[in-house]
Amino acid sequence: MRRQRLGNAGFVRDALHHSLNRPGRPWKFIIHHKKILEQQFESRRHGDVRKAAWHEKYLNPSSRENAPSAEEWFEQGYYACDYDEALRCYSEAIRLNPKDAAAYYNRGLARRLGDDLYGALEDFSKVIQLDPTNADAYYNRGIVRRDNGDVGGAVKDFSEAILFNPDHANAYQSRGNLRRDKGDLDIALEDELTAHRIRQKKET
């Protein structure tokens, strides 16, 4: 996938909004980037230097007197506007907190979107090591393995995702697609129908 620049809300969130993993993340740290930019502009326009400086801290944690925390690096990565910035922020979060499964997960998403499949595979595998029942990590690792041509490994990961989340429609659909490609039409159809039923159920 070609690198691209998306809006201020964050390229990872826009591209894979349903997949973003934020277990236990305190929402008090989430500040809408656009709103802060607008507030900063208004503060500067009215000559309120102190307020503008406060807003700048939340737009750029590295400008703070104290070094940013792992949580702050994570939040900046979550709202990053390009791959390189997101990777830098999540890598800093991981450096400060090597057991943060969510940071590895989101960095894996960024690497996958940036076609760094080997790096994405490593990150999703690390998530599984830290959080062995994370269905989305198995699913995304399965996608990476599929894209790398490891069909057997992908089917296994999709099956693990289903084991830990029996309502994972995307895992059923992806496993069904691979089974259909292999000529296993009956079990492929079963997976595809299951995915359809789950999606219908969620829509009602």
Secondary structure, 3 states (H helix, E strand, C coil): CCCCCCCCCCHHHHHCHHHCCCCCCCHHHCCCHHHHHHHHHHHHHCCCHHHHHHHHHHHCHHHCCCCCCHHHHHHHHHCCCCHHHHHHHHHHHHHHCCCCHHHHHHHHHHHHHCCCHHHHHHHHHHHHHHCCCCHHHHHHHHHHHHHCCCHHHHHHHHHHHHHHCCCCHHHHHHHHHHHHHCCCHHHHHHHHHHHHHHHHHHHC
